[in-house]
């Protein structure tokens, strides 16, 4: 089915007014003009392997689940904040 050039041009103008761009133009963009996605720099990370009595490990896992934490590090972070409050230590990274 042939396309009417006038209707196509009008449709492209309406699309451009709404912010749509021709994908072919984006493919020909150079590295200098192509949009870049910026990611936040992740903080340095570490790992810990804990071996201990099954009852204690089970308790920790259950505690983590009850608190709604998705990761064990969040529970450790909560313990740290609790201890720092109790000891009067302030601020992060101390």
C-alpha positions as CSV (number, residue, x, y, z in Angstrom):
1,X,0.0,0.0,0.0
2,X,1.7,3.3,-1.1
3,X,2.0,6.1,1.4
4,X,0.9,9.6,0.7
5,X,4.1,11.8,1.1
6,X,2.1,14.8,2.4
7,X,0.3,12.6,5.1
8,X,3.6,11.1,6.1
9,X,5.3,14.5,6.4
10,X,2.4,15.8,8.5
11,X,2.6,12.7,10.7
12,X,6.4,13.2,11.2
13,X,5.8,16.8,12.1
14,X,3.2,15.9,14.7
15,X,5.5,13.3,16.1
16,X,8.4,15.7,16.3
17,X,6.2,18.2,18.1
18,X,5.5,15.5,20.7
19,X,9.2,14.7,21.1
20,X,9.5,11.6,18.9
21,X,12.7,11.3,16.8
22,X,13.5,9.1,13.9
23,X,15.3,6.0,15.1
24,X,17.6,6.0,12.0
25,X,19.0,9.4,13.1
26,X,19.9,7.9,16.5
27,X,21.7,5.0,14.9
28,X,24.0,7.4,13.0
29,X,24.8,9.5,16.0
30,X,28.5,9.5,16.9
31,X,30.0,8.7,20.3
32,X,30.2,12.4,21.0
33,X,26.5,13.0,20.4
34,X,25.0,9.8,21.6
35,X,23.2,10.0,25.0
36,X,25.1,8.5,27.9
37,X,23.7,6.7,30.9
38,X,25.2,7.7,34.1
39,X,25.5,5.2,36.9
40,X,26.1,6.1,40.5
41,X,29.5,4.9,41.7
42,X,28.9,1.9,44.0
43,X,30.6,2.1,47.4
44,X,33.4,-0.4,48.0
45,X,32.1,-3.8,49.0
46,X,33.4,-6.6,51.0
47,X,32.4,-10.2,51.9
48,X,32.1,-12.2,55.1
49,X,31.7,-15.9,55.5
50,X,30.3,-16.8,58.9
51,X,30.4,-20.3,60.3
52,X,28.7,-20.8,63.6
53,X,26.2,-22.9,65.6
54,X,23.2,-23.8,63.5
55,X,20.8,-22.4,66.1
56,X,22.5,-19.0,66.1
57,X,22.7,-18.9,62.3
58,X,19.0,-19.9,62.0
59,X,18.1,-17.1,64.5
60,X,20.0,-14.5,62.5
61,X,18.2,-15.6,59.3
62,X,14.8,-15.5,61.0
63,X,15.5,-12.1,62.6
64,X,16.5,-10.7,59.2
65,X,13.3,-12.0,57.6
66,X,11.2,-10.7,60.4
67,X,12.7,-7.2,60.0
68,X,11.9,-7.2,56.3
69,X,15.5,-6.9,55.3
70,X,16.3,-8.3,51.8
71,X,20.0,-8.7,52.6
72,X,22.0,-9.8,55.6
73,X,24.2,-6.7,55.4
74,X,21.0,-4.6,56.3
75,X,20.7,-6.5,59.5
76,X,24.3,-6.0,60.3
77,X,23.9,-2.3,59.6
78,X,20.9,-2.2,61.9
79,X,23.0,-3.9,64.7
80,X,25.7,-1.3,64.1
81,X,23.3,1.6,64.4
82,X,21.8,0.1,67.6
83,X,25.2,-0.3,69.2
84,X,26.4,3.1,68.2
85,X,23.3,4.7,69.7
86,X,23.8,2.8,72.9
87,X,27.4,3.8,73.1
88,X,26.8,7.3,72.0
89,X,29.0,7.0,68.9
90,X,27.8,9.2,66.1
91,X,27.9,9.3,62.4
92,X,28.5,6.9,59.7
93,X,32.0,5.4,59.1
94,X,33.1,5.7,62.7
